[in-house]
Amino acid sequence: MTETGRKDKMQEDKVQAGIDALSRRLEKAQTETEQSILQIIRDTEATAKVLQGEAAKAHGEAKAHIKAQVDALRKQYEKAAAQLRKVTAETLTEAAATLKKAG
């Protein structure tokens, strides 16, 4: 193998190592995001069940107030989950652009 060939191979290996490292980071970020979303869902549903139990025992204005809390909680969950998905999508887009430049 010529000196130029060895340098080209070393450069290729370096680029591939960077791609592999970036891929691992992306997979980790995606897994963490999915776990965060699942935890938000679990926490939201647990709180909603408690509030719904209280609403079942409450009457009139108190019941309406608790139901409003449940609705607000669910909206907050949807907003948080959407934000996490957005951040993940942006990260993946940036990584894809980086990989494209490296390739």
C-alpha positions in Angstrom: 0.0 0.0 0.0 1.3 3.4 -0.9 1.8 6.3 1.5 -1.2 8.1 0.0 -3.3 5.0 0.2 -2.4 4.6 3.9 -3.3 8.3 4.6 -6.6 7.9 2.7 -7.4 4.7 4.7 -6.5 6.5 8.0 -8.8 9.4 7.0 -11.6 7.0 6.2 -11.2 5.2 9.5 -11.2 8.5 11.3 -14.4 9.6 9.6 -16.0 6.2 10.2 -15.1 6.4 13.9 -16.7 9.9 14.1 -19.9 8.6 12.4 -20.0 5.6 14.8 -19.6 7.9 17.8 -22.3 10.2 16.6 -24.6 7.3 15.9 -24.1 6.0 19.5 -24.8 9.5 20.9 -28.0 9.8 18.8 -29.2 6.3 19.9 -28.6 7.3 23.5 -30.4 10.6 23.1 -33.4 8.9 21.5 -33.6 6.3 24.2 -33.4 8.9 26.9 -36.1 11.0 25.2 -38.4 8.0 24.9 -37.8 7.1 28.6 -38.5 10.7 29.6 -41.8 10.7 27.6 -42.8 7.4 29.2 -42.0 8.8 32.7 -44.1 11.9 32.0 -46.9 9.7 30.9 -46.7 7.6 34.0 -46.5 10.6 36.3 -49.4 12.3 34.6 -51.6 9.3 34.6 -50.9 8.7 38.3 -51.7 12.2 39.2 -54.8 12.2 37.0 -56.1 9.1 38.7 -55.7 10.6 42.2 -57.5 13.8 41.0 -60.2 11.7 39.4 -60.7 9.8 42.6 -61.0 13.1 44.5 -63.4 14.4 41.8 -65.6 11.3 42.3 -66.0 12.2 46.0 -66.4 15.9 45.4 -69.6 17.9 44.6 -70.4 21.0 42.6 -67.8 23.6 42.3 -65.1 21.5 43.9 -65.7 18.7 41.4 -65.5 21.1 38.4 -62.2 22.6 39.8 -60.6 19.1 40.1 -61.7 18.2 36.6 -60.2 21.4 35.4 -56.9 20.4 37.1 -57.0 17.1 35.4 -57.5 18.8 32.0 -54.7 21.2 32.7 -52.4 18.4 33.7 -53.0 16.5 30.5 -52.4 19.6 28.4 -49.1 20.1 30.3 -48.2 16.5 29.5 -49.0 16.9 25.9 -46.9 20.1 25.7 -43.9 18.5 27.4 -44.1 15.4 25.2 -44.3 17.5 22.1 -41.3 19.5 23.2 -39.2 16.4 23.8 -40.2 15.1 20.4 -39.2 18.4 18.8 -35.8 18.4 20.5 -35.2 14.8 19.4 -36.2 15.6 15.8 -33.9 18.6 15.8 -31.0 16.6 17.2 -31.5 13.9 14.6 -31.7 16.5 11.8 -28.5 18.1 12.9 -26.8 14.7 13.2 -27.9 13.7 9.7 -26.5 16.9 8.3 -23.2 16.2 10.1 -23.1 12.7 8.8 -23.8 14.0 5.3 -21.0 16.4 5.5 -18.6 13.7 6.8 -19.6 11.3 4.0 
